[in-house]
Amino acid sequence: MSTSELPVLEFILANYKNFNARATRDSLLSYWDHVSTGGRMFWSVAGAMSSAQLGITLAPAIRSGLIHGLSVTGANLEESLFRLVAHAAYKDFPEYRYFTKQDDTKILEQRMRRVTDTSIPEDEAFRAVEKFIVPMWKTATEKGQRRFWHEYFYEVIQMLDPSAYEGDPGACWLLEAARRKLPIVVPGYEDSTFGNIFASYVKSGECSASIVKSGIEYMADFYDRYEELSAGQGVGFFQIGGGIAGDFPICVVPSIKYDLQKPVKPWAYFCQISDSTTSYGSYSGATPNEKITWDKLTETTPMFVIESDATIVVPLMLRALLECQGNPKAAGALIAKHRG
């Protein structure tokens, strides 16, 4: 089979020799080694990856079985939905580096919320989704129902009529995850636009705070999800950025071991993509070795750090992984050739 059918994989193998390029190549090959032998992979997604349209490659990867669970910020969860229903109303600002305060004030007056070089339209995104989710919260309050934060969004995105789509549904990772009932944790969901909107309805007495299960309940449930994910060849941890989206789920291993006092498999793989440099007390910039001391990883865990922009690295990695999955025999031959 011609290697031209694996262009991205071939490009990475041929060109990514040193520095962050080598880390990208090695983490990619280790990822493929793990999932191709039956292992699973859990992703942690911080930053504004949904606004940056990471779903273009993330959704196909979920659809193809390359991603088996997620920890996301509340912002990434809701912004995947926003991209689906309000894509045409987004505005890009490629010259954002040269903006003045007055320029950003004009963007505010246009009812846009800037996220680096793009923006979220308030009326077409926030207010449009609010019409669907607030009645769900009120119904849950009346009936005394309780759900995890992501379960409300799973329901909303699946109840939408396709005529409401402005974005490509094939590039919406939340829609794909909902269809597959992918296990998700959303730690600190309060720190999001809809977390704030929900708080306002709690304050006004229109909704009960108890209709959303807490972060503690997320972890209590995640004990079971982790045991399911780690069965067999184990589950790896692929992290974009840092913060609570990463630290919350990775802690499940030591918590099961020390707090529940039960046997547990360690994470089978670890990769972090971050532009945060190593610094004093920084979780985002901490090297993987530090996690050994917390019993999250072991000295034999394949570990990789890619100090780069995830919007550049992740699409390359996922496209190469999709190529490997589509042509595993050719991928194996190509990898063997470059490994010598």
C-alpha positions as CSV (number, residue, x, y, z in Angstrom):
1,M,0.0,0.0,0.0
2,S,1.4,3.4,-1.0
3,T,2.4,5.6,1.9
4,S,0.7,8.4,0.1
5,E,-2.4,7.1,1.8
6,L,-0.8,8.2,5.1
7,P,0.4,11.7,4.3
8,V,0.3,13.2,7.8
9,L,1.8,10.2,9.5
10,E,4.5,10.1,6.9
11,F,5.2,13.8,7.2
12,I,5.5,13.6,11.0
13,L,7.8,10.5,10.9
14,A,10.0,12.1,8.2
15,N,10.3,15.6,9.7
16,Y,9.7,15.5,13.4
17,K,13.1,14.6,14.7
18,N,14.0,16.9,17.7
19,F,12.7,19.2,20.4
20,N,8.9,19.5,20.6
21,A,8.6,17.9,17.2
22,R,10.2,14.7,18.6
23,A,7.9,14.8,21.6
24,T,5.0,15.1,19.2
25,R,6.1,12.1,17.1
26,D,7.0,9.9,20.1
27,S,3.7,10.7,21.9
28,L,1.8,9.9,18.7
29,L,3.5,6.6,18.3
30,S,3.0,5.6,21.9
31,Y,-0.7,6.6,21.7
32,W,-1.1,4.4,18.7
33,D,0.7,1.5,20.3
34,H,-1.6,1.8,23.3
35,V,-5.0,2.0,21.5
36,S,-4.1,-0.4,18.7
37,T,-3.5,-3.1,21.3
38,G,-6.9,-2.6,23.0
39,G,-6.0,0.3,25.4
40,R,-8.3,3.3,26.0
41,M,-7.5,7.0,26.1
42,F,-9.0,9.6,28.4
43,W,-8.7,13.3,27.4
44,S,-8.5,16.4,29.5
45,V,-9.4,19.6,27.6
46,A,-8.7,23.0,29.2
47,G,-8.3,26.4,27.4
48,A,-10.7,27.6,24.7
49,M,-10.4,24.6,22.5
50,S,-14.0,24.4,21.4
51,S,-14.0,28.1,20.4
52,A,-10.9,27.3,18.4
53,Q,-12.8,24.6,16.5
54,L,-10.8,21.6,17.8
55,G,-14.0,19.6,17.1
56,I,-13.0,19.4,13.5
57,T,-10.6,16.6,14.4
58,L,-11.8,15.8,17.9
59,A,-15.3,14.7,16.7
60,P,-14.0,12.2,14.1
61,A,-11.6,10.8,16.7
62,I,-14.4,10.2,19.1
63,R,-16.5,8.7,16.3
64,S,-13.6,6.4,15.4
65,G,-13.1,5.1,18.9
66,L,-9.7,6.9,19.5
67,I,-11.1,8.8,22.6
68,H,-13.0,7.0,25.3
69,G,-13.7,9.6,28.0
70,L,-13.3,13.3,28.6
71,S,-12.7,15.9,31.3
72,V,-13.6,19.3,30.1
73,T,-14.1,22.8,31.5
74,G,-17.6,24.1,31.6
75,A,-16.6,26.6,28.9
76,N,-15.4,23.9,26.5
77,L,-18.6,21.9,27.0
78,E,-20.9,24.8,26.2
79,E,-18.8,26.3,23.5
80,S,-19.0,23.1,21.4
81,L,-22.7,23.6,21.5
82,F,-22.4,27.3,20.6
83,R,-20.3,26.5,17.6
84,L,-23.0,24.2,16.3
85,V,-25.9,26.6,16.7
86,A,-24.3,30.0,16.1
87,H,-21.3,29.3,13.9
88,A,-22.3,31.8,11.2
89,A,-22.6,34.7,13.7
90,Y,-19.0,34.2,15.1
91,K,-16.5,37.0,14.1
92,D,-12.8,36.6,13.8
93,F,-10.2,39.2,14.8
94,P,-6.9,38.2,13.4
95,E,-5.4,41.6,14.3
96,Y,-6.3,41.3,18.0
97,R,-2.6,41.8,19.0
98,Y,-2.9,45.4,18.0
99,F,-6.2,46.2,19.6
100,T,-6.7,49.1,21.9
101,K,-9.1,49.1,24.9
102,Q,-11.4,51.2,22.7
103,D,-11.4,48.4,20.1
104,D,-12.4,45.8,22.6
105,T,-15.1,48.2,23.9
106,K,-16.6,48.3,20.4
107,I,-16.6,44.5,20.4
108,L,-18.5,44.5,23.6
109,E,-21.0,47.0,22.2
110,Q,-21.5,44.6,19.3
111,R,-22.6,42.0,21.9
112,M,-19.6,39.8,21.1
113,R,-17.3,38.1,23.6
114,R,-13.8,37.9,22.3
115,V,-11.7,34.7,22.8
116,T,-8.2,35.6,21.5
117,D,-8.8,36.0,17.7
118,T,-12.4,34.8,17.5
119,S,-15.6,35.7,19.4
120,I,-18.8,34.2,20.7
121,P,-22.0,36.0,19.7
122,E,-24.1,36.6,22.8
123,D,-27.6,36.6,21.3
124,E,-27.1,33.8,18.8
125,A,-25.2,31.6,21.3
126,F,-25.9,32.4,25.0
127,R,-29.5,33.5,24.6
128,A,-30.4,31.0,22.0
129,V,-29.2,28.0,24.1
130,E,-30.8,29.6,27.3
131,K,-34.2,29.1,25.7
132,F,-33.7,25.4,25.7
133,I,-31.8,24.7,28.9
134,V,-33.5,27.0,31.4
135,P,-36.9,25.2,31.0
136,M,-35.0,21.9,31.6
137,W,-33.6,23.3,34.9
138,K,-37.0,24.5,36.0
139,T,-38.6,21.2,35.2
140,A,-35.9,19.4,37.1
141,T,-36.5,21.7,40.1
142,E,-40.2,21.0,40.1
143,K,-39.7,17.3,39.9
144,G,-36.7,17.1,42.2
145,Q,-34.5,15.6,39.6
146,R,-30.8,15.6,39.8
147,R,-28.2,15.2,37.0
148,F,-24.6,15.8,36.2
149,W,-23.9,19.1,34.5
150,H,-22.9,17.5,31.1
151,E,-26.1,15.4,31.1
152,Y,-28.2,18.6,30.6
153,F,-26.0,19.5,27.6
154,Y,-26.2,15.9,26.3
155,E,-30.0,16.3,26.2
156,V,-30.1,19.8,24.7
157,I,-27.7,19.0,21.9
158,Q,-29.6,15.8,20.9
159,M,-33.0,17.4,21.1
160,L,-32.1,20.2,18.6
161,D,-33.6,19.9,15.1
162,P,-30.9,19.7,12.5
163,S,-32.4,22.7,10.9
164,A,-31.0,24.7,13.8
165,Y,-27.4,23.7,12.9
166,E,-25.2,26.5,11.6
167,G,-22.0,24.6,12.1
168,D,-21.0,21.2,10.7
169,P,-22.5,18.5,13.0
170,G,-19.7,16.2,12.0
171,A,-17.3,18.7,13.6
172,C,-19.2,19.0,16.9
173,W,-17.4,16.9,19.5
174,L,-20.2,17.3,22.1
175,L,-22.8,15.9,19.7
176,E,-20.6,12.9,19.0
177,A,-19.9,12.4,22.7
178,A,-23.6,12.6,23.5
179,R,-24.5,10.1,20.8
180,R,-21.9,7.6,22.1
181,K,-22.7,8.3,25.8
182,L,-19.1,9.0,26.4
183,P,-18.2,9.3,30.1
184,I,-17.5,13.0,30.9
185,V,-16.5,14.9,34.0
186,V,-16.9,18.7,34.1
187,P,-15.1,19.9,37.2
188,G,-15.7,23.5,38.3
189,Y,-18.6,23.9,35.8
190,E,-19.6,27.0,37.8
191,D,-16.8,28.8,36.1
192,S,-18.5,29.1,32.7
193,T,-21.2,31.3,31.1
194,F,-24.0,28.8,31.8
195,G,-22.6,28.2,35.3
196,N,-23.1,31.9,35.9
197,I,-26.6,31.8,34.3
198,F,-27.6,28.8,36.4
199,A,-26.3,30.6,39.6
200,S,-28.6,33.6,38.7
201,Y,-31.6,31.4,38.5
202,V,-30.7,29.8,41.8
203,K,-30.3,33.2,43.4
204,S,-33.7,34.3,42.1
205,G,-35.3,31.2,43.5
206,E,-36.5,29.9,40.1
207,C,-34.1,26.9,40.2
208,S,-32.7,24.7,42.9
209,A,-28.9,24.4,43.1
210,S,-29.4,20.7,44.0
211,I,-30.6,19.8,40.5
212,V,-27.0,19.6,39.4
213,K,-24.8,17.0,41.0
214,S,-21.7,18.3,42.7
215,G,-18.0,17.9,41.9
216,I,-17.7,15.5,44.8
217,E,-20.4,13.4,43.1
218,Y,-18.6,13.6,39.9
219,M,-15.5,12.1,41.5
220,A,-17.5,9.4,43.4
221,D,-19.0,8.4,40.0
222,F,-15.6,8.6,38.3
223,Y,-14.2,5.9,40.6
224,D,-16.5,3.5,38.8
225,R,-15.9,5.0,35.3
226,Y,-12.1,4.7,35.8
227,E,-12.3,1.1,36.8
228,E,-14.3,0.4,33.6
229,L,-11.9,2.4,31.4
230,S,-8.8,0.9,32.9
231,A,-9.9,-2.7,32.4
232,G,-7.8,-4.8,30.1
233,Q,-4.8,-2.8,28.6
234,G,-5.5,0.2,30.8
235,V,-6.3,3.8,30.1
236,G,-4.0,6.6,29.1
237,F,-4.3,10.3,30.0
238,F,-4.0,12.9,27.2
239,Q,-4.0,16.5,28.6
240,I,-4.5,19.8,26.8
241,G,-3.5,22.7,29.1
242,G,-3.7,22.4,32.8
243,G,-5.8,23.5,35.7
244,I,-8.8,21.7,37.2
245,A,-9.7,19.9,33.9
246,G,-6.5,18.0,34.2
247,D,-5.9,17.7,37.9
248,F,-9.4,16.6,38.9
249,P,-9.5,13.3,36.8
250,I,-5.9,12.3,37.1
251,C,-6.3,12.3,40.9
252,V,-8.7,9.3,40.7
253,V,-5.9,6.8,40.8
254,P,-4.3,7.9,44.1
255,S,-7.8,8.4,45.6
256,I,-8.9,4.9,44.8
257,K,-5.6,3.6,46.2
258,Y,-5.3,5.6,49.4
259,D,-8.8,6.8,50.1
260,L,-10.9,3.8,49.0
261,Q,-8.0,1.5,49.8
262,K,-8.7,-0.6,46.7
263,P,-6.3,-1.9,44.1
264,V,-6.1,0.2,41.0
265,K,-4.2,0.3,37.7
266,P,-2.1,3.4,37.2
267,W,-2.6,5.5,34.2
268,A,-1.1,3.7,31.3
269,Y,0.2,6.7,29.3
270,F,0.6,10.4,29.8
271,C,0.9,13.3,27.4
272,Q,0.5,17.0,28.1
273,I,0.3,19.7,25.5
274,S,0.8,23.1,27.1
275,D,2.5,26.5,26.4
276,S,2.9,27.0,30.2
277,T,6.6,26.9,31.1
278,T,7.7,25.1,34.2
279,S,7.4,27.5,37.2
280,Y,7.2,27.6,40.9
281,G,4.1,25.7,42.2
282,S,2.5,25.6,38.7
283,Y,0.3,22.6,38.0
284,S,0.1,23.5,34.3
285,G,3.8,23.8,34.1
286,A,4.7,20.8,36.3
287,T,6.8,18.1,34.7
288,P,5.2,14.6,34.6
289,N,7.9,13.3,37.0
290,E,6.3,15.3,39.8
291,K,3.1,13.2,39.3
292,I,5.1,10.1,40.3
293,T,5.4,11.5,43.8
294,W,1.6,11.8,44.0
295,D,1.2,8.2,42.7
296,K,-0.7,9.3,39.6
297,L,2.0,8.0,37.3
298,T,4.9,5.5,37.7
299,E,8.4,5.5,36.5
300,T,7.5,3.1,33.7
301,T,4.5,5.1,32.4
302,P,5.2,6.5,28.9
303,M,5.4,10.3,29.5
304,F,5.5,13.2,27.1
305,V,5.4,16.9,27.3
306,I,4.8,19.0,24.2
307,E,5.4,22.7,24.8
308,S,3.4,24.1,22.0
309,D,0.1,25.4,20.8
310,A,-2.5,22.6,21.0
311,T,-4.5,24.1,18.1
312,I,-1.4,23.3,15.9
313,V,-0.3,20.0,17.5
314,V,-3.6,18.2,18.2
315,P,-5.1,18.2,14.7
316,L,-1.8,16.8,13.3
317,M,-1.8,14.1,15.9
318,L,-5.4,13.1,15.5
319,R,-5.3,13.1,11.7
320,A,-2.2,10.9,11.8
321,L,-4.0,8.6,14.3
322,L,-7.1,8.4,12.1
323,E,-4.8,7.5,9.2
324,C,-3.2,4.7,11.3
325,Q,-6.7,3.4,12.2
326,G,-7.8,3.5,8.6
327,N,-4.8,1.7,7.4
328,P,-3.2,-0.2,10.3
329,K,-1.1,-2.5,8.2
330,A,0.4,0.3,6.1
331,A,0.9,2.4,9.2
332,G,2.8,-0.5,10.9
333,A,5.1,-0.8,7.9
334,L,5.7,2.9,7.7
335,I,6.4,3.2,11.5
336,A,8.7,0.2,11.4
337,K,10.7,1.7,8.5
338,H,11.2,5.0,10.3
339,R,12.0,3.3,13.6
340,G,14.7,1.4,11.8
